[in-house]
Amino acid sequence: MSFRRALALAACGLAGGSVLFSAVVVGKQPGRDSEPRPGVAAPAAPPAAPPGLLLLPPAASCPAAPGWIERPAGTGGFWDSNWDRREPLALINLKKKNEETGEEELASRLDHCKAKATRHIFLIRHSQYNLDGRADKDRTLTPLGREQAELTGHRLASLGLKFDQIIHSSMTRATETTEIISKHLPGVKKISTDLLREGAPIEPDPPVSHWKPEAVQYYEDGARIEAAFRNFIHRADAKQEEDSYEIFVCHANVIRYIVCRALQFPPEGWLRMSLNNGSITHLVIRPNGRVALRTLGDTGFMPPDKITRT
């Protein structure tokens, strides 16, 4: 006696134009003839498919993908190549095209907008500080925190890299950490900015019970921290000829959010990571906009008794 074998394969299309399909392997069913019955119209022929596969219409219940994973048209994955709005094709006006030179002019204009250098971003979390301080000026580094900053500065100097600049949060604990680190990197200019100050970047998912800022804090801090990401984390300018090495001394929340955004991971997951005081996180941004995480929260250069997360 014949029997029915069914295998359903479903793939839900994501935003960006992918196609949803379902395939079912169908055999003969018990008690039914494969020939059409008299007076019954034959069903419409399904789209072309391999033998034994029947393509079914998309399921209406398939949810839309979140905005952060929308797939740009024409790509084979979820990576947005224009994440920093510096993709060469996005920087030129394609309508302005010389009819005589045609593609040659377009290629020249694209080459003019292409980045040539790699950016190395070193994100340093400030050292341990006095938690009892009521105002920011009172939250200075502890004696252990100053030791941690010395160790971090020594580690950075030992890498033998030509650092271009140190950009740091204007908060006291980050400023003091920067001053100690900079002693190990003489001649490297220091720049202070309010954009990198600590805050609540975005409501974490899953939520945690021990840390629940007011909604207005996410609204205010989130915009500022996102502005920091857009200002500082991007591929090199087209005029930059050599690879650059830049240090950013700031805070755990800011660093974790930046890492999620740079890697195009869900930014709501920033609180799933943990960073030690004085730790080093190393991001690499290639000329084509690809981003790699070399290290996350490295404190392997510190003795175990010097490691803290306050």
TINUVO-867111 format. One record per residue (C-alpha): x, y, z; residue in one letter. Coordinates in steps of 0.02 Angstrom, whole numbers, plus 32768, in hexadecimal, padded with zeros to 4 digits. Layout:
BEGIN
XYZA
...
//
This chain:
BEGIN
800080008000M
804280AD7FD4S
8063812D805CF
808281E8806DR
812A8231809BR
812F82EA80C1A
81C6835980E3L
81A7841480FBA
8236848D80E3L
820E8542810AA
827D85DB8100A
823786828138C
8272871280CBG
82C387A58124L
82A9885C80FCA
830C88878062G
82B6881D7FE0G
82DF87698006S
826086E67FD3V
820086738046L
81DE85C5800AF
81A0851F804BS
81C4847A7FFAA
816483D98015V
8197832D7FD8V
80F782D67FA6V
80D782207F7EG
803581C57F55K
7FAE81CA7FDAQ
7F50812F800FP
7EAB81167FB3G
7EC781A27F36R
7EE981987E7DD
7F6D82057E32S
7EFD82217D99E
7E8B82BC7D98P
7DD582987DC1R
7D4D82BD7D3FP
7CFC83687D52G
7D8483AA7DC3V
7DF6842D7D7DA
7EAD84077D87A
7F0B84777E01P
7F7B84FF7DBEA
802B84C57D9AA
80A484F57E25P
814585557E02P
81D384F07DBCA
822684887E43A
829483EE7E51P
823883477E3FP
81CD83217ED7G
81CE83D47F1AL
813684437F1FL
815084FE7F41L
80CD85467FB4L
809A85FD7FC9P
80EE86648053P
80A686548100A
804D86F28138A
808186D581EBS
813C86EB81CBC
816F87858232P
81D3881481E9A
828A88188217A
82C4889C8293P
830989398242G
83BB891A827BW
83C9887A8213I
837988B88175E
83DD887580E4R
841788F38062P
83DA88C77FB3A
845788667F4CG
84BD881D7FDAT
84CD8768800DG
84C8878380C9G
849287F78152F
852A886A814DW
8502891F8120D
859A895880BES
85628A0D80CDN
85508A07818AW
85BD8AA381A1D
85738AFD8109R
86208AFE80B8R
86078A7A8032E
864E8ACA7F93P
85AF8AAF7F2EL
854E8B0B7FB3A
85C28BA27FADL
85B28BCD7EF5I
85218C0D7E8EN
85038B897E09L
84938C017DA7K
85298C6E7D7FK
85798C007CFBK
85DF8C3E7C69N
85918BF57BCDE
86388BF07B72E
86A78B9C7BF4T
861D8B327C40G
865C8AA57CAFE
870E8AE67CB3E
86D68B847D0CE
866B8B207D84L
86FD8AAE7DAFA
876B8B467DCDS
86ED8B977E3FR
86D58AF67EA0L
87908AE37EB7D
879A8B957EF8H
871D8B697F82C
87688AC27FB5K
87C28AB1805BA
88748A72804EK
88A88A5D8103A
887489F08195T
883E8A3A823BR
886D89E382DDH
87FC8A19836CI
883489F3841FF
87A58A09849AL
87E58A16854DI
87738A0C85E4R
87A68A83866FH
87FA8A3C870AS
87AA8A1A87B3Q
87668AB88805Y
871A8AF588A8N
86648AC088A5L
863B8B29893FD
86548BCF88E6G
85B28C3288DAR
85E48C9D8846A
864D8C6E87AFD
86E28CD487EDK
86E48C69888BD
86E78BC4882DR
87A28BBC881CT
880D8B2287FEL
88368AB48892T
88EC8A8488B4P
88C789DD8860L
88778A3987CEG
89158A9D87B4R
897989FC87B2E
890289B58731Q
89198A4F86C2A
89D68A3B86CEE
89C789868697L
895489B48607T
89C98A3E85CEG
8A5E89C985D5H
89FF89478570R
89D089C484E9L
8A848A0484DEA
8AC6895284CFS
8A6289378430L
8ADE89A583D4G
8A568A028373L
8A598AB6833CK
89BC8AF78390F
896E8B8F833FD
89038BD283CCQ
88AB8BAE8470I
87F58BE48476I
87A98BD88523H
87098BF58581S
87048C9785E2S
86D18C3D8682M
87528C41870ET
87788B878715R
87978B7F8658A
87FF8C1E8659T
886E8BDE86E5E
88828B36868FT
88B68B9285F0T
89388BFB864AE
898C8B608690I
89868B0085EBI
89CA8B95858AS
8A6A8B9485F2K
8A948AF0859BH
8A6C8B3B84F0L
8AC98BE184EBP
8A9D8C57845FG
89F18C0D843CV
89708C98843DK
88DA8C8E84B3K
882A8CC7848BI
879B8CD18509S
86E58CBC84D5T
863C8CB8852CD
85F98C3D84AAL
86558BAC84FDL
86118BCC85ADR
85BF8B388603E
85048B1E85F2G
84768AAA85C4A
84868A888508P
83EA8A1F84EAI
837689B48553E
83CB890A8564P
837C8868852ED
836688008595P
83488880861EP
83A5887786C4V
836188978771S
83F888ED87BEH
8401897E8743W
836489D88706K
837D8A8B86CEP
82E88AFB86ABE
82A78AF885F8A
82DD8BAD85E1V
83918B7C8604Q
83918B038571Y
83448B8B8507Y
83C88C0C8533E
84638B9F8544D
84388B2E84B3G
843A8BBA8434A
84E08BFA8474R
85358B508476I
84F38B2A83C8E
853B8BD28392A
85E38B9B83DAA
85DB8AFB8374F
85B38B5882D3R
86398BDB82F0N
86C98B698320F
86A68ABB82DBI
86B08AB4821DH
87278A848193R
87BB8AF5816EA
87A78B93810AD
87D78B828053A
88648BFF806EK
88B58B9380F5Q
894B8B3A80A9E
89908AD5813CE
893F8A6381BCD
89108ABB825ES
89138A848314Y
889E8AE38387E
88778AD08440I
87CE8AF8848DF
87C68AFB854CV
87138AF48586C
86958A8685E0H
865089D585E0A
85A189FF85A2N
85E58A6A8515V
866489E984DFI
85E9895884E0R
856B89BB847BY
85F089EE83FDI
8628893A83E7V
857688FF83C5C
8557898B8348R
85FE897482EFA
85E388B882DAL
852C88D382AAQ
84F28869833CF
844F88958396P
847E893083FBP
840188FA8481E
847C886F84ADG
850388E484EDW
84E888B385A4L
850B87FB857FR
85C48826857DM
863288558610S
86D188BF8610L
875988CC8694N
87A4897186CBN
883589A6865EG
8809892385DAS
883589338522I
87B889138496T
8800891783E5H
87948937834CL
87D78938829AV
877D8994820DI
87BB8966815FR
87B589DB80C8P
8720897A8083N
86BE899A8123G
86D088EA8169R
86E588E78226V
874188688291A
874E8857834EL
88018828837BR
87ED882A8438T
875E884C84B0L
878388898561G
883588458566D
8888884F8612T
88FD87BB85FDG
898F88318618F
8957885386CCM
897E87E48762P
88DF878D87A0P
88DD87F18842D
88D7889587E0K
883B886A877AI
879588BC87A8T
86F088E68754R
86AC897587BET
//
